Amino acid sequence: MKWFASIKDRIVDGGSPFGPGMEITSAGVRTLPHDKGAIAGYTIIKAESMEEAVKLAKTCPIITGMRVYEAMSM
């Protein structure tokens, strides 16, 4: 929680944890395993660039793996 407190001015949406998921493709539907490779939740932060977001994400002490995406304007 200290890490989240340290970036509180950058948090747009504190997010939520995820439970088990499903993948839907043209080939069908499959249950996604809720294991170490699963996406466990999300947090939306404000950063000036992808590089800045990655740098900030790398400072998180509790994550063993993380994906960073840019939210595109519509």
Number of C-alpha atoms within 10 A of each C-alpha: 7 9 11 13 10 9 13 13 10 15 15 11 12 13 12 10 9 12 11 12 13 10 9 10 8 5 6 7 10 11 10 13 13 13 9 9 11 14 18 14 12 15 13 15 18 15 15 7 10 12 11 12 16 15 12 14 16 13 10 15 10 8 9 9 12 14 8 13 9 12 8 5 4 3
